[in-house]
Amino acid sequence: MDSVPPSALTRPSVTPTQHPLDEAAVSGEIERTTWLDFATILLFFVGMFNVIDGISAVRNSAYVKNSVLFSDLHAWGWFFLVWGVIQIVAAFGVFRGAKWAVAIGIITAFFNALAQLSAARTDPIWSVTLMVLDIVVIYSLVAHSGMRREASV
């Protein structure tokens, strides 16, 4: 039986080469990633809140008042249910880096802010909270999604 010495089983050690580190590029990438991740999480949560509100309105939940600006509560419920699903899909797309998802995220956040303004009579504090979150999502996606293209070039 031939035995192999332990030194023959190990790989020779290699010292990694040092690459120059551009601290400005690294901090810009961290800031971009942080803002886009934050926008993605907020877009996902706003979408989930819209789905929950939509289901509650369609099922005649007691916590949703039937005092919407126009139409009836069921129509608003279906709108927010579908709109929330679109926002969740857009959030997953932004997280994966899809450019189409950034556009969908901005558009859905803008129209969701308008819809929340229209539905503010049902629950004003909740509507204003979601409008503020939509505005932060819009800012994050508009201000920091362009940096992705610069960083990947």
HELIX and SHEET records of a PDB file:
HELIX    1   1 PRO A    6  LEU A    9  1                                   4    
HELIX    2   2 GLU A   23  VAL A   58  1                                  36    
HELIX    3   3 LEU A   73  ARG A   96  1                                  24    
HELIX    4   4 LYS A   99  SER A  118  1                                  20    
HELIX    5   5 PRO A  124  HIS A  144  1                                  21    
HELIX    6   6 GLY A  146  SER A  152  1                                   7    
END                                                                             
